[in-house]
């Protein structure tokens, strides 16, 4: 597990650099922008939880949270680029039994991704679609106590699987950082993310490898 510990330490350093972007103000105070920013914060929190759980040896839970991290990022992008005004109003409403029931009717991830076609930047949408294709079903299995959870929890987690999960989480976290830059409206920050990606290339690969192992 020494390789995983090294990767975790690198991931912490990456997160520390990206965390500075959480302090950026949004370019306006419109509900759509604020909702997207909130989802970015949720996704960032989940990325930290993935690392904490892996360090604790709670690997099944970590992989479930990875799916939650991805879902929050998709919703951050969806609210900014594709959600209807009425959806934004409802997401911003005070928490109640009625608003909670409505929230349960938010479209599933596949529908959100479909709504983003032609609206979100292709560089953002492409990796999200790849993640959905290769990782969504196995990660859902961890959340719902399916065969992946039973097999891995019973027989152990290969190092390559944990490494892939961390690198995928890091890649999603970098995309969240890019969203925070976009939401800031500060064009001077556009080169910040490519610099971070280059600096942490060893722990932040593409969202999905060619051969999924989850």
URTA-V643911 format. One record per helix or strand. SS is the DSSP state (H for helix, E for strand). FROM is the first residue (numbers start at 1). TO is the last residue. Records with the same first field share a line. If there is no record, write none. Layout:
SS=FROM-TO / FROM-TO
This chain:
H=2-23 / 31-56 / 59-81 / 85-91 / 97-103 / 109-116 / 122-143 / 147-155 / 159-184 / 187-199 / 201-203
